[in-house]
């Protein structure tokens, strides 16, 4: 039976997922049309992470929420292969989430601190290479996960069903990807986000140069995305402690909390984009509520294009 708390989860998760899908389709169309409002190389990675978040939400309903709500209990308990699919795909998706957070933080770090190198580092060709490297690394994580056996088990109170690993050796592999790999990405992302924020503050307070609103908003989005992923990293840490400390209840609790934690990590990007990007926000309002005819949408490049300081040589050569 679904609890009141789980009903609350359903109440926010379904509308948020639908809104996320609508926003992602909108971003994809506008980027394909080369809209000047989304011309910055910051947005391809936002689009990339949005696709990962949506795919995780869809998969999560089939492999995490349904067994957690005790739906199709017998099916999950007798079809353990489904748990392996869950772990492989979510392993790839989680890795991509952390990689996207890192790349977005790197994007802001270079845009604010090394503006003349921005158009070189994040050229269209390099963006494609970065995406391929991200897919390669996450794919390797998924292949490693496939080497371990998993199954669905009932929680101690039989209130739900969760997927668990059955081989003790998994903790060492999890130590590698969830602590060493993800932890390293999170530490580097933290350093770059903090450095970027400090540079924005110092340059505005000590020099005559003022960054655009877009610079601030994109940095805020990067910071919020990092905070959501930090919460997700806490889930991995709790699960590792449970494994190493022989505390199966902690592992089960972490698995039960995973839908809420992953929702925060996913939807943080959605709502931070809606809050910080006026163009996306107003466009989505007009799409979802077409009767709001008074909403005016500006596609001014000054508002949404990355306004990094460029030398006269760069401007004259039309590098950007």
N, C-alpha and C positions, 0 to 999 in steps of 0.2 A: 504494500500500500504506500502511496506517495504521501510523504509528510508535508506539513505546512511550509517548512523551510524549502523543501524541494519544489513545491508549487511556486514559491517566490523565484526560485532559480529559473523555472520554466517561463514565468511571466516576463522576466527581463531578457533571458537568453534568446528566445525566439524572435521578438521584435528587433533586438540588437543585431542578430545574425542577418535578418532581412535587410535592415538598414545598411549593414556592412557590405552586403552583396550589391545593393543599389549604388553605394558610394564607389565601390571598386569598379563596377561597370562604367560609371560616369567618368572616373579617372582614366580608365582604359580608352574610352572613346575620345576624350579630350587630348590625351597624350598622343593617340594615333593621328588626330587632326592637327597636332603640333600647336596646341593652344599656347599663346605667350604667357598665360597665367600659370602654366605648369611646365615651363621650359627648363626649369632648374633640374640638374642631375640628382637632386635630393629625392624627387618624386618617383623615379623608377623603383627605388628600393622600398618606398612606402607602398607602392603597388605590389611589389614582390611579397612583402610581409603580409599585406592584406589577403593575398591569394592563399598564403600558408595558413593564416588565421582562420579563414573561412573553411578551408579543407579540413582543418583540425576540428572545427565546430561540427561540421557535418559528420565526420568520422566519429567524433566523440559521442554524438547521440546514439550511434549504432553500437558502439563497443564499450562505452564507459557509463553513460547515463542510464541506458536501459537495464543493464545488470545491476547498477547501483539502486535503481528504483525497484528492483526485484521483478522486472518484467521478463518474460521468456526465460525464467530461471532454469528450467530443465534443459532448454536448448543450449545455454551457455555452459552448464555443468557437464554436458555430454559432448560438446564440440570444442575441445581445447585448442584446436588449430586456429580458431577465431582469435584466441588470446595472443597467439604469435603474430598474426596480422596486425593486431592492435599495437603491440610493442614495436614492431619493425617500422610501421608507418609513422606512429607518433614519435618514435626516436628520430626519424628523419625530420619530421616537422619541428620538433623542439630544437634540434640543432640549427635548422634554418632560422628559427625565431631569434636565437642568440646571435647568430651571424648577422642577421639584419640589424639588430640593435647595435652591434659593433660597427657595421659599415655606415649606418646613419650617424653615429657619433663621430666616426672618422671624417665623414663628409662635412659636418659642421666644424670640426677641428681644423681641417685644412682651409675651408672657406673663410673662416675668421682669422686664423693665425698665419696662413700661407696662401693668401688670395691669388697671387700671381701663378702659383702652381696648380690652382684648383681646376682650371680648364684642361690641364694636361693630365692630371691624376684621374679626373672623372670625365675623360673624353668618352664618347659613345663606344669606342672600341674597348676601352678599359672597363667600362661598366659591364659590358658583355662578358669580359674575361672574369671579372669579380663574381658575376652571377654563376658562371660555370664552375669556378673554384668552390663556391658555396655549395652547389649541388653535388660536386665530387666529394667534398668532406662529409656532408650529411649522408650521402649514399654509403660511404665507407662505414659510418656509424651504424647505419641500418643493417649492413651486411654482417657486422660484428654481432649485433643483437640477434640476428637470425640463427646464430650458432648455438644459442641456449634454448632450453625447453621451458615452456610456460604452460599454465593452465588456469582455469577459473576455479575459485574456491569460495565457499560461503564464509561470511564473517562469523565471529564467535556467537553473536546473538541471532544469526540467521536472518538478519534484516536486509541484507544485500549480498551481491556477488561481486567479487573483485578478481582481477587478473594478477597473478603472481608468478615469479620465476621459481623453478623447482631445483635449480642447480646452484649450490653455494658459491661456485666460482664466479658467478655473475657480478659479485660485489667488487671484484678487482677490475672488471671491465667498466662497471659503472663509476668506479673511482677515477678511471681514466677520462671518460667522456663527460661525466657530470660535474666532477670536481676540477680536474686538471684542464680540460678543454673549455668547458663552459665557464669555469671559475676564472680562467685566464682572460677570456673574452669580456667577462663582466668587470674585472679589475681594470683592463685597458679602456673599456667604455666609460667607467667611472672617472678615470684620470682625464680622458679627453673631454668629457662633459663638464667636469669641474673647471678644467683649464679654459675651455671655450667661454663659459659663463664669466670667469674672472677677466678674461681678455675683453669681453663685451663691456663689462662694468668699468674697467680701468681706462679703456680708450675713450669711452664716452665722458668720463669724469676728468681725465687729464689732457685730452686733446680736443681739437675742434671737429674731429671726424665723428659723425654720428651714423650708426648703422640704421638700415631701414627696419620697419616693423617686421618684415618678412624674416630678417635675420634673427630677431628675438623670438618670433613665433616658431620658427623651425628648430631653434635651440631648445625652446620649451618642450616642443613635441619630442625631441630626442631624449630630454631628461625624463619625461613622463613614460616614454617607452622603456627606458632603462629601469625605472622603478617597478614597472610591471614585471619585467623579466627577472629583477632581483627577487621578487616574491616567488617566481617560478623556481629560481635557484634554491630558495629556502625549502621548497618541496623536495628537491633532489637531496639536499643535505639531511632533511629529516628521515628520508627513506634510507639513506646510507647509514645514519646513526642507528636506525632500527635493525638493519642487517648486521652491522658490526657488533652491536650491543645485544644481539639475540633478543630483540624486543618486537615480536611479530605484531603486537597491537599497535605500535607506533607506525609500522609499515602499512597496516590496514587503515589506520587513521589518515595517513598521508594520502593513500589512494582514494579514500572517501572525500577528502578535501580537494583533490585534484581538479574536479570540474569547476569549483569556485575560483581556485587559484588561476587556472588556465583562462577562465572567463575574464578575470581582471587583467591578465597579461595580454589577452587578445583585444578586448574591447577598450582598453586604455588607449590604444592607437587610434581606434575609430573615433572616440569622443574627443581626444586631444586634437585630432585633425579637424573635427567639426568646430571645435572651440577656437583654435588658433588660425585657421585659414578661412578668411572671410569669403573668398571666391567659392570654395567648396561648400561652405555652410549655406550661403544664399542660394547657390545652385540647387542644392539638395532640398531646401525649403520650397523652391519653386517647382521642383519635380514632384515632391510628396504632397505639397499643398498648393496646387496651381491657382487657387482662388486668391492667393496673396499676390495680387498683380502689382502692388506698390513696391515690391522688393526689386531694387535695381542691382544688377550684377556688373561689377567693374572687372575688366580683363586687363587692367593696367599692368604693364610689366614692372613698373616701379613698386607695386605692392607685393608682388609674388615672385618676381625673379630675384635671384640671389644678387644683392647689390654689394659686391665686394669691391674694395678700392682697386682700380686698375691704373697702370701707368699710361701715359699718352701713347707710348709705342704699341702697347697691347691694344688700345682702343683704335688707333689708326690702322693697324693691320687686321682689324676685324676678327681677332681670335675668338671672341665670344659674341 
